[in-house]
Amino acid sequence: MMQQSDNNQAVGGHSKRIAVVGSLTQAMLNFRSDLISELVSAGHEVYAFATDYSEHSLRAVRELGAIPVPYQLNRFSYNPFSDLLTTWQLYRLFKQLRIDISFCYFVKPVIFGTLAAWLAKVPFRVAKIEGLGRAFIEPPQGAGLRCRFVRRVQVGLYRFVLPKTHQVFLLNPDDYQDLIHQYRIAIPRLTVLSGIGTCLHRYPYHPPQLKPIRFIFVGRLLQEKGIRYFLQAAKEVKAKHPEVEFLVVGEPDTAKGSISRQELDDCVTSGLIVYPGLVTNVVDWLAQSSVFVLPSYYREGVPRSSQEAMAVGLPVITTDMPGCRETVEPGKNGFLIPPHDVGALVKQMLYFIDHPQQIDGMGRYSRQLAEQKFDVVKINKQIMDALDLTNTSTAGPTEVNSI
């Protein structure tokens, strides 16, 4: 864990009213549920802010012991009036709920949630930046004018907002270098965690499946996550080894650049891939696989899908990109390939096909790394210790409703 601190202030003391501010409920339940449970168990009152609550997700958040708070946020809009309305709505909610700590994650919630918390005079403001996001992607044809413009705006907003935090968490050293050294953003207190973390009990080790060898992709089916490179490589490998199987787990995204449902259906019909869609039992699909593949060129924090695959005991093929490279020790638990390089991906897939005896040993090393670096219990303890939230004198909320 890397830490920079010009501010020794911590939260400390008694039970706190904590606003956990994200975007989609699925992401909150997938990535924040362990932390929310820890905060509730420590006696804090947690308000879970998300934009798309359904009856199912309302119930799931309440079962964690948190209080659901719906709010409005357009994830993809560049309309400043829409973002100002979001900021105003969050400001009013923070004031109404008398929030003690704001904990914002993902780009827009970090920017506009932190701004709202500052305006509302929330006593302690936390930002968790899980990768720099889409604006910092370098596509094969180079970043376009719009992408460069959005990047400059995002950096400018970070320069304005992040100095108003009391604690910022990053997930990889590349983001630290970019934000602190390249863009010279003043951050009062900064900690680099080793990732989001994964629950090692929910993702236990399984000996890898070798007959047949199966390569698996898990994630949002966005171009920048590398899904099309995975499909291209599958086509080339299948031509030489028709017995090898390729699994794709995830759903097309509403974001621009997502693969279409028709493309997926065509790949299934041709026998190129097995596609179960978005599943709730990812661990079972990982346990039936041999090697995990993520040819991403997205500016990741540290991919949660890679951490889960490592916990289950799969070797990893991923790109030598910020965040992704944190999951691989080359030659020990997998391989790093250059982004956008289908030939390199095919080469490493063929290596595992030609050397199946390497899969088990590399998979065991993946599990070892997951235990050392990506145990969510250890990572959440780092977060709670940094905020001095581990012990309180009260038992938390007695009634769980929604706002």
C-alpha positions as CSV (number, residue, x, y, z in Angstrom):
1,M,0.0,0.0,0.0
2,M,1.4,3.4,-1.1
3,Q,0.4,6.4,0.9
4,Q,0.9,10.2,0.5
5,S,-0.4,12.4,3.3
6,D,-0.3,16.1,4.0
7,N,-3.4,15.9,6.3
8,N,-3.5,13.7,9.4
9,Q,-7.2,14.2,9.9
10,A,-9.2,11.1,10.3
11,V,-12.9,10.5,11.1
12,G,-12.5,8.8,14.4
13,G,-14.9,8.2,17.3
14,H,-18.6,7.4,17.3
15,S,-21.1,6.0,14.8
16,K,-21.2,7.9,11.5
17,R,-23.8,8.6,8.9
18,I,-22.0,7.5,5.7
19,A,-23.2,8.2,2.1
20,V,-21.8,5.6,-0.3
21,V,-22.3,7.2,-3.7
22,G,-22.1,5.3,-6.9
23,S,-24.1,4.9,-10.1
24,L,-25.7,1.5,-11.0
25,T,-27.0,-0.7,-8.3
26,Q,-25.5,-3.8,-9.9
27,A,-22.0,-2.3,-9.5
28,M,-22.8,-1.3,-5.9
29,L,-24.0,-4.8,-5.0
30,N,-21.1,-6.5,-6.9
31,F,-18.3,-4.2,-5.7
32,R,-19.4,-2.5,-2.5
33,S,-21.5,-5.0,-0.7
34,D,-18.6,-6.3,1.5
35,L,-17.5,-2.8,2.5
36,I,-21.1,-1.8,3.2
37,S,-21.6,-4.9,5.4
38,E,-18.3,-4.1,7.2
39,L,-19.4,-0.5,7.9
40,V,-22.8,-1.6,9.1
41,S,-21.3,-4.2,11.4
42,A,-19.0,-1.6,12.8
43,G,-22.1,0.4,13.9
44,H,-22.3,3.0,11.2
45,E,-25.5,4.2,9.4
46,V,-24.9,3.6,5.7
47,Y,-26.9,5.3,2.9
48,A,-26.4,3.6,-0.5
49,F,-26.9,6.2,-3.3
50,A,-27.6,4.7,-6.7
51,T,-29.5,5.7,-9.9
52,D,-31.5,2.6,-11.0
53,Y,-33.1,1.0,-8.0
54,S,-35.6,-1.8,-8.6
55,E,-37.6,-3.8,-6.1
56,H,-34.9,-6.5,-6.2
57,S,-32.0,-4.1,-5.6
58,L,-33.9,-2.2,-2.9
59,R,-34.4,-5.4,-1.1
60,A,-30.7,-6.5,-1.6
61,V,-29.3,-3.3,-0.3
62,R,-31.6,-3.4,2.8
63,E,-30.5,-6.9,3.4
64,L,-26.9,-5.5,3.7
65,G,-28.2,-3.3,6.5
66,A,-28.0,-0.1,4.4
67,I,-30.6,2.5,3.5
68,P,-31.2,2.9,-0.3
69,V,-31.2,6.4,-1.6
70,P,-32.2,6.8,-5.3
71,Y,-30.9,9.8,-7.2
72,Q,-30.5,11.0,-10.8
73,L,-27.3,10.8,-12.8
74,N,-26.7,10.5,-16.5
75,R,-23.6,8.4,-16.8
76,F,-22.8,9.4,-20.4
77,S,-24.1,12.9,-20.7
78,Y,-21.7,15.9,-21.2
79,N,-24.6,18.3,-20.5
80,P,-23.4,20.6,-17.7
81,F,-26.9,21.5,-16.7
82,S,-27.7,17.9,-16.1
83,D,-24.6,17.5,-13.9
84,L,-25.4,20.7,-12.0
85,L,-28.9,19.3,-11.2
86,T,-27.3,16.1,-10.0
87,T,-25.0,18.1,-7.7
88,W,-27.9,20.1,-6.4
89,Q,-29.9,17.0,-5.7
90,L,-27.0,15.4,-3.8
91,Y,-26.4,18.6,-1.9
92,R,-29.9,18.6,-0.6
93,L,-29.9,14.9,0.3
94,F,-26.6,15.3,2.1
95,K,-28.0,18.2,4.1
96,Q,-31.3,16.4,4.8
97,L,-29.6,13.2,6.0
98,R,-26.9,15.1,8.0
99,I,-24.2,13.0,6.4
100,D,-20.9,12.8,8.3
101,I,-18.8,11.0,5.6
102,S,-19.3,11.0,1.8
103,F,-17.6,8.0,0.0
104,C,-17.9,8.5,-3.7
105,Y,-16.6,6.2,-6.4
106,F,-16.6,6.1,-10.3
107,V,-15.8,9.3,-12.2
108,K,-19.0,11.3,-12.2
109,P,-20.0,10.4,-8.6
110,V,-16.5,11.3,-7.5
111,I,-16.6,14.7,-9.2
112,F,-20.2,15.8,-8.6
113,G,-20.8,13.9,-5.4
114,T,-17.6,15.3,-3.8
115,L,-18.6,18.8,-5.0
116,A,-22.0,18.4,-3.4
117,A,-20.5,17.1,-0.2
118,W,-18.2,20.1,0.0
119,L,-21.0,22.5,-0.6
120,A,-23.1,20.7,2.0
121,K,-20.2,21.0,4.4
122,V,-20.0,17.2,4.9
123,P,-17.3,16.9,7.6
124,F,-15.2,14.2,5.8
125,R,-15.1,13.6,2.1
126,V,-13.7,10.5,0.5
127,A,-13.1,9.7,-3.2
128,K,-12.2,6.2,-4.6
129,I,-10.9,6.4,-8.1
130,E,-11.1,3.0,-9.7
131,G,-9.2,3.6,-12.9
132,L,-9.1,6.8,-14.9
133,G,-11.9,5.6,-17.2
134,R,-12.9,6.0,-20.8
135,A,-11.5,9.5,-21.4
136,F,-8.0,8.1,-20.9
137,I,-8.3,5.3,-23.3
138,E,-5.8,5.1,-26.2
139,P,-7.7,3.3,-29.0
140,P,-5.6,1.8,-31.9
141,Q,-6.3,4.7,-34.1
142,G,-5.3,7.2,-31.4
143,A,-7.5,9.4,-29.2
144,G,-9.9,11.6,-31.1
145,L,-10.6,15.2,-30.6
146,R,-13.7,14.6,-28.5
147,C,-11.8,12.1,-26.3
148,R,-8.9,14.6,-25.7
149,F,-11.4,17.3,-24.9
150,V,-13.3,15.2,-22.4
151,R,-9.9,14.2,-20.8
152,R,-9.0,17.8,-20.4
153,V,-12.3,18.6,-18.8
154,Q,-12.1,15.6,-16.5
155,V,-8.6,16.6,-15.4
156,G,-9.8,20.1,-14.8
157,L,-12.7,18.9,-12.7
158,Y,-10.4,16.6,-10.7
159,R,-8.1,19.6,-10.1
160,F,-11.0,21.5,-8.7
161,V,-12.7,18.8,-6.7
162,L,-9.9,16.4,-5.3
163,P,-8.3,19.1,-3.2
164,K,-11.6,19.3,-1.4
165,T,-11.4,15.7,-0.2
166,H,-9.9,14.5,3.0
167,Q,-8.9,11.1,1.6
168,V,-8.5,9.7,-1.9
169,F,-8.0,6.0,-2.7
170,L,-6.4,4.8,-6.0
171,L,-6.0,1.2,-7.1
172,N,-2.8,1.2,-9.1
173,P,0.5,3.1,-9.2
174,D,0.1,4.3,-12.8
175,D,-3.0,6.4,-11.8
176,Y,-0.9,7.8,-9.0
177,Q,1.9,8.8,-11.4
178,D,-0.6,10.3,-13.8
179,L,-2.7,12.3,-11.3
180,I,0.1,13.5,-9.1
181,H,3.1,13.9,-11.4
182,Q,1.7,14.3,-14.9
183,Y,-1.4,16.4,-14.1
184,R,-0.1,17.8,-10.9
185,I,-3.3,17.5,-9.0
186,A,-3.1,18.5,-5.3
187,I,-4.6,15.7,-3.2
188,P,-4.3,16.2,0.6
189,R,-4.3,12.6,1.5
190,L,-3.8,9.7,-0.9
191,T,-3.6,5.9,-0.5
192,V,-2.9,3.4,-3.3
193,L,-4.7,0.1,-2.5
194,S,-3.9,-3.1,-4.3
195,G,-7.4,-3.4,-5.9
196,I,-11.1,-3.6,-5.1
197,G,-10.5,-7.0,-3.6
198,T,-12.6,-10.2,-3.9
199,C,-14.1,-12.5,-1.3
200,L,-11.9,-15.5,-1.3
201,H,-14.6,-17.6,0.4
202,R,-17.1,-17.0,-2.4
203,Y,-14.4,-17.6,-5.0
204,P,-12.6,-20.7,-3.6
205,Y,-9.8,-22.5,-5.5
206,H,-10.7,-25.1,-8.0
207,P,-8.3,-27.3,-10.0
208,P,-8.5,-26.0,-13.6
209,Q,-10.5,-27.7,-16.3
210,L,-8.2,-29.3,-18.9
211,K,-10.4,-31.5,-21.1
212,P,-11.2,-29.6,-23.1
213,I,-9.1,-26.5,-22.5
214,R,-11.5,-23.5,-22.1
215,F,-10.6,-19.9,-22.4
216,I,-13.0,-17.5,-20.6
217,F,-13.7,-13.8,-20.9
218,V,-15.8,-12.2,-18.1
219,G,-16.8,-8.5,-18.1
220,R,-18.8,-5.8,-19.8
221,L,-18.8,-6.6,-23.5
222,L,-17.2,-3.3,-24.5
223,Q,-14.7,-2.9,-27.3
224,E,-12.2,-1.3,-25.0
225,K,-12.5,-4.3,-22.7
226,G,-11.1,-6.4,-25.5
227,I,-14.1,-8.5,-26.4
228,R,-13.6,-8.2,-30.1
229,Y,-9.9,-9.1,-29.8
230,F,-11.0,-12.2,-27.8
231,L,-13.4,-13.2,-30.5
232,Q,-10.8,-12.7,-33.3
233,A,-8.2,-14.8,-31.4
234,A,-10.8,-17.5,-30.8
235,K,-11.5,-17.7,-34.5
236,E,-7.8,-18.1,-35.3
237,V,-7.2,-20.7,-32.5
238,K,-10.4,-22.6,-33.4
239,A,-9.1,-23.0,-37.0
240,K,-6.1,-25.0,-35.6
241,H,-7.7,-26.5,-32.5
242,P,-11.4,-27.0,-33.0
243,E,-11.7,-28.9,-29.7
244,V,-10.8,-25.8,-27.7
245,E,-13.7,-23.9,-26.2
246,F,-14.2,-20.2,-25.6
247,L,-16.6,-18.9,-23.0
248,V,-18.0,-15.3,-22.9
249,V,-19.7,-14.2,-19.7
250,G,-21.3,-10.8,-19.5
251,E,-23.9,-8.6,-21.2
252,P,-23.7,-5.9,-23.9
253,D,-23.5,-2.5,-22.4
254,T,-25.6,0.6,-23.2
255,A,-22.3,2.5,-23.7
256,K,-21.0,3.3,-27.2
257,G,-18.6,0.6,-28.4
258,S,-20.4,-2.3,-26.9
259,I,-20.7,-5.5,-29.0
260,S,-24.3,-6.1,-30.2
261,R,-26.5,-9.0,-29.2
262,Q,-26.7,-10.0,-32.9
263,E,-22.9,-10.3,-33.0
264,L,-23.0,-12.6,-30.0
265,D,-25.8,-14.7,-31.5
266,D,-23.8,-15.1,-34.7
267,C,-20.8,-16.3,-32.7
268,V,-22.9,-18.8,-30.8
269,T,-24.6,-20.1,-33.9
270,S,-21.3,-20.6,-35.7
271,G,-19.9,-22.6,-32.7
272,L,-17.2,-20.0,-32.0
273,I,-18.2,-19.4,-28.4
274,V,-20.4,-20.6,-25.5
275,Y,-22.4,-17.6,-24.2
276,P,-24.6,-18.0,-21.1
277,G,-25.1,-14.2,-20.9
278,L,-25.1,-12.3,-17.6
279,V,-25.0,-14.9,-14.9
280,T,-25.2,-14.7,-11.1
281,N,-22.9,-17.7,-10.6
282,V,-19.7,-16.4,-12.2
283,V,-17.6,-18.6,-9.9
284,D,-19.1,-21.8,-11.4
285,W,-18.2,-20.7,-14.9
286,L,-14.7,-19.8,-13.8
287,A,-14.4,-23.2,-12.1
288,Q,-15.2,-24.9,-15.4
289,S,-12.5,-23.0,-17.3
290,S,-8.8,-23.3,-17.9
291,V,-7.4,-19.8,-18.6
292,F,-8.8,-16.3,-18.0
293,V,-8.4,-13.8,-20.8
294,L,-8.9,-10.0,-20.6
295,P,-7.3,-8.2,-23.6
296,S,-8.4,-4.8,-22.3
297,Y,-7.2,-1.4,-23.3
298,Y,-9.5,0.4,-20.8
299,R,-7.9,2.5,-18.1
300,E,-8.7,0.0,-15.4
301,G,-8.3,0.3,-11.6
302,V,-7.5,-3.3,-11.1
303,P,-10.0,-5.5,-13.0
304,R,-12.3,-7.3,-10.5
305,S,-12.9,-10.1,-13.1
306,S,-9.2,-10.9,-13.1
307,Q,-9.0,-10.9,-9.3
308,E,-11.9,-13.4,-9.2
309,A,-10.3,-15.6,-11.8
310,M,-7.1,-15.6,-9.9
311,A,-8.9,-16.5,-6.7
312,V,-10.5,-19.5,-8.4
313,G,-7.0,-20.6,-9.6
314,L,-6.8,-19.7,-13.3
315,P,-3.8,-18.4,-15.2
316,V,-4.3,-15.0,-16.7
317,I,-3.6,-13.5,-20.1
318,T,-4.1,-9.8,-20.1
319,T,-2.6,-6.6,-21.4
320,D,0.4,-4.6,-20.2
321,M,-1.8,-1.7,-19.3
322,P,-2.4,0.2,-16.0
323,G,-4.4,-1.9,-13.6
324,C,-4.2,-5.1,-15.8
325,R,-0.5,-5.5,-15.2
326,E,-1.0,-5.6,-11.5
327,T,-2.6,-9.0,-11.8
328,V,0.2,-10.9,-13.6
329,E,3.7,-11.9,-12.8
330,P,4.8,-12.9,-16.3
331,G,5.6,-16.5,-16.6
332,K,4.5,-17.3,-13.1
333,N,0.7,-16.9,-13.2
334,G,0.2,-15.9,-16.8
335,F,1.3,-13.5,-19.5
336,L,1.1,-9.8,-20.4
337,I,0.5,-8.9,-24.0
338,P,0.6,-5.5,-25.8
339,P,-2.8,-3.9,-26.2
340,H,-4.5,-4.3,-29.5
341,D,-2.2,-7.2,-30.5
342,V,-4.4,-10.2,-31.5
343,G,-1.3,-12.1,-32.7
344,A,0.3,-11.9,-29.3
345,L,-3.0,-13.1,-27.7
346,V,-3.2,-16.1,-30.1
347,K,0.5,-16.9,-29.3
348,Q,-0.2,-17.1,-25.6
349,M,-3.4,-19.1,-26.0
350,L,-1.5,-21.6,-28.2
351,Y,1.2,-21.8,-25.5
352,F,-1.3,-23.1,-23.0
353,I,-2.8,-25.5,-25.5
354,D,0.7,-26.9,-26.3
355,H,1.7,-26.9,-22.6
356,P,-1.4,-27.8,-20.6
357,Q,0.8,-29.0,-17.7
358,Q,1.6,-25.3,-17.1
359,I,-2.0,-24.4,-16.4
360,D,-2.3,-26.0,-13.0
361,G,1.0,-24.5,-11.6
362,M,0.2,-21.1,-12.9
363,G,-3.3,-21.3,-11.6
364,R,-2.0,-22.2,-8.1
365,Y,0.3,-19.2,-8.2
366,S,-2.7,-17.0,-9.2
367,R,-4.5,-18.1,-6.1
368,Q,-1.5,-17.4,-4.0
369,L,-1.3,-13.8,-5.4
370,A,-5.0,-13.3,-4.8
371,E,-4.6,-14.3,-1.2
372,Q,-1.6,-11.9,-0.8
373,K,-2.9,-8.9,-2.7
374,F,-6.7,-9.1,-3.4
375,D,-8.3,-10.4,-0.2
376,V,-11.3,-8.0,0.2
377,V,-11.2,-8.5,4.0
378,K,-7.7,-7.1,4.1
379,I,-8.4,-4.2,1.7
380,N,-11.6,-3.2,3.4
381,K,-9.7,-3.1,6.7
382,Q,-7.1,-0.8,5.1
383,I,-10.0,1.5,4.1
384,M,-11.7,1.5,7.5
385,D,-8.4,1.9,9.3
386,A,-7.5,4.9,7.1
387,L,-10.8,6.5,8.0
388,D,-10.7,5.3,11.6
389,L,-14.0,3.6,11.2
390,T,-13.3,0.2,12.7
391,N,-14.9,0.6,16.1
392,T,-17.9,2.7,17.3
393,S,-20.0,3.0,20.4
394,T,-23.4,2.3,18.8
395,A,-25.1,-0.5,17.0
396,G,-26.1,1.3,13.8
397,P,-29.5,1.9,12.4
398,T,-32.5,0.3,14.0
399,E,-34.7,0.6,10.9
400,V,-33.8,0.2,7.3
401,N,-36.0,2.0,4.7
402,S,-35.3,4.0,1.6
403,I,-35.3,7.7,1.1
